């Protein structure tokens, strides 16, 4: 049983594909991830120029970081998705990949277009907060 409960609003629009809030309960352990980046096992940025391709690698890396900390995507209470682009369609392309990986667990998230990210050719980064029952 997950310690995370996603909260929907009866007042805010239901036409969004994420929960508006999340709560946690019980004896818990919090996990904060660094921003997952589109890097391969050698530290090279993958899929230069391809927002969706980078988002795929980012989500694989996020899964790994969470697993190494004893958590999974289903334990996430909040994500922040960064896309180095002023174009809304690029933000949506990254978001679509993130949502596909999250499945039915539509945790609260913030999606941002930013001027630049830290690695050469990097377009996407996702950070997460997860909570697991101890």
N, C-alpha and C positions, 0 to 999 in steps of 0.2 A: 504494500500500500504506500502510495506516495505521500510525502509530507506537504506537497504543493497542492493548493486548491486555486484554480483559475476563476476569476470573478467577472461575470458579465453584468451589464447595466440594463435595467429595464427603462431607463430614461434616455441614455445616449443612443445614437444610431446603431442598429444591429448590422449595418452594411459595411463592417470592417472584418478583416480576417485575423483578428487577434483579440484576446481578452483585454479588458481595460485595467485589470489589476490582478494581483496574486497574493494569496496569504499562505503562511506556513504555520505548522503546529507540531508539538511534541518535542522530544529531545532531538535536537538538530545539529547538523554541521553545515556551515556555509562554505561555498566554493566560489571564489571570484577568479575568472580567467583573464589572462592577458588577451589583448586583441588577437584573434586567430587570423593569420595572414596566408596568402596564397603561395606558400613556399613548399618546395619539395623536400625530400629527405637530405638533400645536399645544400639546402638554403637558397636555391635559385627560385626566382619568381616564375610561376607557371602562367601560361595562357595570356601573354602580353597582349593588351588591347581588347581582351574578351572578358567583359564583366561577368557573364554567366559562367564561363569556364573558371574564372578566378573564384567565384562564389562557391562552386562545387569543391574546389580544393580547400577553401576556407572552412567549409562545413565538415569536411573529412578531418581536417586538423583540429577543429573544435571538438568533435566527437572523441578524438584521441586524447586531447588534453583533459576533457571531462572524465573519460574512463580511467586515465592515470591517477585522477584525484578521487576515484570511487563513485563517480556520478555518470549520468547519461543526459541526453537531450530532454528526456521526460522530467528531469529534476530541475530544469531551468525555470526561474521565476521572472527573469528579465533579460532581454538582449538589446544591444545597440549595434546597428548595422551602419557602417560608414562606406560611402561610395565616393570616390574621387571623380566627381563629374557634376556639372551644373544641369545636366539633362535629366528630366524626370523619367524618361524611358530607360535610362541606365539604372536609376534607382529601382524602378519596377523590375528590371531584369534580375538584379541581385536579390531583391525581395522574393521574387517567385522561386528562386533556388532555395533560399532560406526556409520559406514556408513549406516547400516540398520535403525538405529534410525533417522539419519539425512535425509533420503529419498532423494528427489530431490535437497535438499539444500546442495550442496557439497562444503561447505565453505573451505577456505584454512586451512590446518592443518599440524602439525608436529607430527611425530610418532617416539618415542624414546625408546630404550631399556636402562634401568638403572639398577644399582647394587641393589638398595633396595628402598622401599617406607616406609612411616612412621608408619603404623599400623601392628600389628602382622598378619602374613599370607597374607598381601596385595600384590597383583600382578598388579593391574590396577588403574590408576588415570587419570582423564580428567579435564583440566581447559579450560575455554572459555572466550572470550570477545564478548559481544553482544552490539548492538546499536538499540535503539528504538526511534521512532519519539515521541516527546513530545507534 
